[in-house]
Amino acid sequence: MVKAAGTFELSLNQRPRNQTLTNWLYSELRVAILHGRLKAGVRLPASREFARRHGLSRGTVVRVFERLQDEGYLSPRVGQGTWVNAQVVTEASARKSSVKVPEYIRRSVAAYRKPRPFIGWIKLNNGAPFGMRDPALSEFPTQLWGRLAAKRARAFRWWLREADDGRGYQPLRAAIAQYLGSSRGVRCTADQVLMVSGVQQALDLLGRLLLAPGDRVWMEDPGYFGASMAFQRAGAQIIAVPVDEHGLSVSAGMQLCPKARGVFLTPAHQYPLGMTMPLGRRMEVLEWAARTGAFVIEDDYDSEYRFCGPSIPAMQGIDRNGSVIFIGTFTKLLFPSLRLGYVVLPSALVDTFVSFRQCADLRALSLDQAILCDFIDGGHFGRHLRRMRDLYATRLEALKEGGRRYLNGLLDISEAAAGLYTAALLRNRMSSRQAEAAAAARNIETRALDRFTLQRSDPRGLLLGFAAFDEKAILQALPRLAEALS
Ligand SMILES: Cc1ncc(COP(=O)(O)O)c(C=O)c1O
């Protein structure tokens, strides 16, 4: 404790074993000054005296005093000793003077209209069924991926020189263009494919690129909150368009807001209800977009997993007006920490998008892209998808079959046959949230459907993920879910 200039007293904390004497004394004195225990204007004892009092060598004390002088904490006065510098702003006084939030923070926080929170799910930590975050990670060929990664890493010297045009690794973009053409009916060249760190980044960039503050945009209701969040952040007004058995209702959209700037859609597998948009409805959307000059963002997030018949080709492939921007992700197809997705843009928009992307991230290249490229080119991607499609079909069947056995009269599992999760409608009297909480209490993870609505009332249902759980785990969990909903 410091009493006065002449009666200096300072208790020092014990020195940790792994710290040198000099570093320890330096940090003790510096912290004492910053915390105000050694006040500005206090005179320190002479180095010899300081060393004697604290059982240190004089050399250590001199070295520390000199360092603190160099850094401006102490000042020597000729013939008078060493003083704590009056200009040091202690943390305590800094706190006192900053009770007011700076204007720039206040403005930014006020201007940011808080979107619906991304989190807030009831997440059970133990990977409990029917969590829907992950695909079947235990089935991923990690050894093979590791070998491809090691091979690329060995050629790192070459990799360091690799040029990047802001769109991502060219051979990967070519592989994606080829794959999208043959399996999703997307018509594009590699030049139109741009790598992003997942669909969410694409939505953020597209929101800022395509929407000005006050612009209106159609969203499926219920729909993907990540898109409404990104568009709201861009200042747009969300028009909640109801979804019927064919997906987004174009006629409702036209009544609500015929001149919206664009629409966000999940036509292959509506998020979250799971229906596929039929061709007729797709044509209605495209006609509206062509007539009004609107954009259509087609989010194809998990369309590869379709269990009855072939996947329906993308809207992008039937669009003749350049209205459609097609986005997709590998996080669902392979593994979630592989933050890689892509955007397929009309050619005229490519350069502008690249310049937007470069504002946030100058280079679009990553080693992961090269590994993924080898994974696709080597035929492993196609093989993995086929294997997972069969596996997920079996797991979904087990869920449906078990649902009929255990959940009769409580929960109807949808007939939709695609994706990594399925929607199920409540047949008891619970709300979505009540059902979600009751399930969680029995260590069953679900997602309440009302978490995805914009204006629509609670659809009274749950989302159940099945991809990451084998048949045994599914059949063991269902009686507990039934108990929760009874
Ligand atoms: C419909 C939909 N689109 C996009 C995403 C985000 O994908 P990514 O992980 O590539 O950002 C998700 C994630 O759950 C999703 O459900």
The ligand as an ORCA input file, in Angstrom:
! r2SCAN-3c Opt
* xyz 0 1
  C     -31.800    -23.193    -45.862
  C     -30.380    -22.955    -45.455
  N     -29.613    -22.197    -46.227
  C     -28.346    -21.945    -45.890
  C     -27.769    -22.435    -44.734
  C     -26.382    -22.044    -44.351
  O     -25.438    -22.767    -44.990
  P     -23.885    -22.526    -44.733
  O     -23.492    -23.454    -43.628
  O     -23.258    -22.851    -46.032
  O     -23.685    -21.091    -44.373
  C     -28.531    -23.232    -43.902
  C     -27.925    -23.747    -42.660
  O     -28.531    -24.412    -41.867
  C     -29.856    -23.511    -44.272
  O     -30.618    -24.276    -43.485
*
